[in-house]
Every structure is written in structure tokens, then in C-alpha cells.
Amino acid sequence: MLTAINPKLPMRNKQITQDFYLNQLGFQAFEDADFEGYLMLEKDNIEIHFFEFKALEPTENYGQVYIRTNDIDRLYQSLLDKKVSIHPNGQLKLQPWGQKEFSLLDPDNNLLTFGQSIT
């Protein structure tokens, strides 16, 4: 019955969020979905939605998304090549739970963790 999940994360500024995800992470905007205070982005088989929260204090934002990938090494290197900041505690590494992972923060301090199963 369930077919997909599309997380909704807070953003303070739609243009800054859109610029980061499009130009740094390679997402695309939905062509027919330009709504005031709301942003819908997609890449490959995932969607992330954002809602405007102008009063958001980034240091108090605990928004997090775990994104699975099937080529984590290539994704990680492509982000390094674009000079995307990887979280200081989120460098690419093998985790004890059988995932190879890395993490980064978006402009509003939403944590994006990318992972690939190595089992």
C-alpha cells in the first residue's frame, strides 16, 4: 500500500535552499510546482519538500533525512569535486551497522546522511 516517502524540511529562504540543492547537490525543481513558501525538489528516485519557516534558528533545527544510494563512493567524490562541505563528523566511513555513510548540512542545518549497504 505505501509507495514512497517525501520528507518535508524547514527552510528560511526559498531561493537560498533552491540554489544549494540545485547547484550543489544536483537536484531539479518540479517544473509545474512553484508555490509561495513551499519548494519541491527531486533527484533520481527521491523527492524532498521544504516549507518556509522564516523564524527558524538553524542551531536549533534537528531536521534529518537518510538517503540511500547505490554508488556512495562516486556520489561522495562528486560532492567533494563541487567543494560541497561535508559535515566535520560525517566523513565517508564504514559504520558498524553495515552501512557506508557520509553527512552534510544544508543552509538551514538540515542533516542529510547518505548511505549504502555493504552487506
For each residue, the residues with C-beta under 8 A, 3 or more apart:
1:
2: 5
3:
4: 47
5: 2
6: 46 47 48 49
7: 48 49 65
8: 49 50 51
9: 48 49 50 51 63 65 106 108 110
10: 50 51 52 53 56 61 63 108 110
11: 14 16 17 39 50 51 52 53 56 107 108
12: 16 17 52 53 54 56 58 107 108
13: 16 17 54 107
14: 11 17 18 37 39 50 52
15: 18 19
16: 11 12 13 19 20 107
17: 11 12 13 14 20 21 39 50 106 107 108
18: 14 15 21 22 29 39 41
19: 15 16 22 23 24
20: 16 17 23 24 25 106 107
21: 17 18 24 25 27 41 48 106
22: 18 19 25 26 27 28 29 41
23: 19 20
24: 19 20 21 79 82 84
25: 20 21 22 43 79 84
26: 22 43 78
27: 21 22 41 42 43 48
28: 22 41 42 43
29: 18 22 33 34 39 40 41
30: 33 40 41 42
31:
32:
33: 29 30 40
34: 29
35: 38 39 40
36: 52
37: 14 51 52
38: 35 49 50 51 52
39: 11 14 17 18 29 35 49 50
40: 29 30 33 35 47 48 49 50
41: 18 21 22 27 28 29 30 47 48 49 50
42: 27 28 30 46 47 48
43: 25 26 27 28 46
44:
45:
46: 6 42 43 67
47: 4 6 40 41 42
48: 6 7 9 21 27 40 41 42 65
49: 6 7 8 9 38 39 40 41
50: 8 9 10 11 14 17 38 39 40 41
51: 8 9 10 11 37 38
52: 10 11 12 14 36 37 38
53: 10 11 12 56
54: 12 13
55:
56: 10 11 12 53 60 61 108
57: 60 61
58: 12 61 107 108 109
59: 109
60: 56 57
61: 10 56 57 58 108 109 110
62: 111
63: 9 10 108 109 110 111
64: 110 111 112 113
65: 7 9 48 110 111 112 113
66: 113 115
67: 46 112 113 114 115
68: 114 115 116 117
69: 72 75 114 115 116
70: 116
71: 74 75 116
72: 69 75 76 92 100 101 102 114 115 116
73: 76 77 92 100
74: 71 77 78
75: 69 71 72 78 79 114
76: 72 73 79 80 86 92 102 114
77: 73 74 80 81
78: 26 74 75 81 82
79: 24 25 75 76 82 84 86 104
80: 76 77 83 84 86
81: 77 78
82: 24 78 79
83: 80
84: 24 25 79 80 104
85: 104 105
86: 76 79 80 90 91 92 102 103 104
87: 90 91 102 103 104 105 111
88: 91
89: 103
90: 86 87 101 102 103 104 113
91: 86 87 88 102
92: 72 73 76 86 100 101 102
93: 100 101 102
94: 99 100 118
95: 98 99 100 101 115
96:
97:
98: 95 117 118 119
99: 94 95 115 116 117 118
100: 72 73 92 93 94 95 115 116 118
101: 72 90 92 93 95 113 114 115 116
102: 72 76 86 87 90 91 92 93 113 114
103: 86 87 89 90 111 112 113 114
104: 79 84 85 86 87 90 111 112
105: 85 87 109 110 111 112
106: 9 17 20 21 109 110 112
107: 11 12 13 16 17 20 58
108: 9 10 11 12 17 56 58 61 63
109: 58 59 61 63 105 106
110: 9 10 61 63 64 65 105 106
111: 62 63 64 65 87 103 104 105
112: 64 65 67 103 104 105 106
113: 64 65 66 67 90 101 102 103
114: 67 68 69 72 75 76 101 102 103
115: 66 67 68 69 72 95 99 100 101
116: 68 69 70 71 72 99 100 101
117: 68 98 99
118: 94 98 99 100
119: 98
